Amino acid sequence: MLSSPNEDRAVRIVTRRERGALVLAVSGDLDIDSVGPLGQALAAAVDDGAGPVVVELSGVGFADSTMVNVLLQGHTALGGRMRLAAPSPFMRRLIDMIGLDSALPVLPSVDDAIDAVLPS
């Protein structure tokens, strides 16, 4: 069975526990119409323990300003617990272009993000 290109880029968030951290592995194309599940997952993470919350971005093919806003809102709610990890090439370009790494910690891997000791 063939799948359409839109099905291949559908947003998917897989949540897992890893070494005391909550990891949200995000994949797909995130825009105003599809970013809701990420916002909901970050909101749920606020009440989900005290460990790090790692947003893994290796599977993100596209993101618009709506996703950036959701990430910033998540950081406001979670503070130093939240970190971004393993950005895809698209996300790395977006992060660099808008200077998102000056507001949010961005680490090269999930392991680095879990182990990072960040200023509060």
VMD Tcl script that draws the C-alpha trace (Angstrom):
set ca {
  {0.00 0.00 0.00}
  {1.34 3.40 -0.94}
  {1.15 6.30 1.48}
  {0.75 9.92 0.58}
  {3.54 12.38 1.40}
  {1.24 14.04 3.95}
  {0.82 10.75 5.84}
  {4.60 10.35 6.01}
  {4.95 13.74 7.70}
  {2.06 13.39 10.16}
  {2.93 14.58 13.64}
  {3.82 11.85 16.07}
  {4.96 12.21 19.66}
  {6.33 9.16 21.43}
  {6.75 9.61 25.17}
  {9.20 7.49 27.12}
  {11.07 7.48 30.42}
  {14.82 7.32 30.19}
  {17.19 7.56 33.17}
  {14.79 9.72 35.22}
  {13.90 12.02 32.32}
  {10.70 12.34 30.34}
  {11.61 12.20 26.64}
  {9.17 13.46 24.02}
  {10.34 12.19 20.63}
  {8.68 14.46 18.07}
  {8.42 13.68 14.37}
  {6.57 15.08 11.39}
  {5.77 18.55 10.13}
  {4.62 20.90 12.88}
  {2.58 23.94 12.01}
  {-0.49 25.79 13.25}
  {-2.74 22.87 12.28}
  {-0.64 20.09 13.81}
  {1.28 21.41 16.81}
  {-1.52 20.84 19.35}
  {-0.32 17.40 20.55}
  {3.13 18.83 21.36}
  {1.57 21.62 23.41}
  {-0.57 19.07 25.25}
  {2.42 16.81 25.94}
  {4.44 19.73 27.34}
  {1.51 20.85 29.49}
  {1.17 17.31 30.87}
  {4.92 17.23 31.60}
  {4.56 20.13 34.03}
  {2.83 17.82 36.53}
  {4.90 14.76 35.66}
  {7.73 14.69 38.19}
  {10.78 16.80 38.72}
  {13.26 15.32 36.24}
  {14.37 16.74 32.92}
  {11.92 17.02 30.03}
  {13.75 16.39 26.76}
  {12.12 17.28 23.45}
  {13.87 15.16 20.84}
  {13.64 16.89 17.45}
  {15.49 14.46 15.17}
  {12.32 13.51 13.27}
  {11.00 17.01 12.63}
  {10.95 17.79 8.91}
  {9.29 21.20 9.10}
  {8.22 23.63 11.81}
  {6.76 27.11 11.72}
  {6.55 29.92 14.26}
  {3.65 28.17 15.99}
  {5.95 25.36 17.06}
  {8.57 27.83 18.23}
  {5.90 29.52 20.32}
  {4.80 26.17 21.82}
  {8.42 25.37 22.71}
  {8.84 28.77 24.37}
  {5.59 28.33 26.30}
  {6.79 24.91 27.41}
  {10.05 26.43 28.59}
  {8.15 29.10 30.52}
  {6.10 26.41 32.26}
  {8.94 23.91 32.82}
  {11.87 26.26 33.34}
  {15.27 24.60 33.56}
  {13.72 21.13 33.33}
  {13.14 21.52 29.57}
  {15.78 21.02 26.95}
  {15.81 20.35 23.22}
  {17.86 17.48 21.82}
  {19.11 16.04 18.55}
  {17.64 18.63 16.19}
  {17.07 17.49 12.62}
  {18.95 19.43 9.93}
  {15.82 21.56 9.35}
  {15.44 22.28 13.06}
  {19.16 23.06 13.43}
  {18.86 25.68 10.66}
  {15.70 27.13 12.24}
  {17.28 27.25 15.71}
  {20.39 28.97 14.34}
  {18.42 31.38 12.15}
  {16.18 32.71 14.92}
  {18.62 32.30 17.82}
  {16.32 29.92 19.69}
  {19.33 28.43 21.48}
  {19.75 31.73 23.34}
  {16.38 31.07 25.02}
  {16.34 27.26 25.22}
  {19.13 24.76 25.83}
  {19.80 22.72 22.69}
  {21.95 19.61 23.07}
  {23.29 17.32 20.34}
  {21.77 14.11 21.73}
  {19.14 12.85 24.15}
  {21.89 11.48 26.41}
  {23.59 14.89 26.51}
  {20.27 16.56 27.29}
  {19.49 14.15 30.12}
  {22.97 14.53 31.64}
  {23.24 18.32 31.22}
  {23.44 20.37 34.37}
  {21.83 23.64 33.39}
  {21.77 26.93 35.28}
  {18.43 27.57 36.97}
}
mol new
graphics top color blue
foreach p $ca { graphics top sphere $p radius 0.5 }
foreach p [lrange $ca 0 end-1] q [lrange $ca 1 end] { graphics top cylinder $p $q radius 0.2 }
display resetview
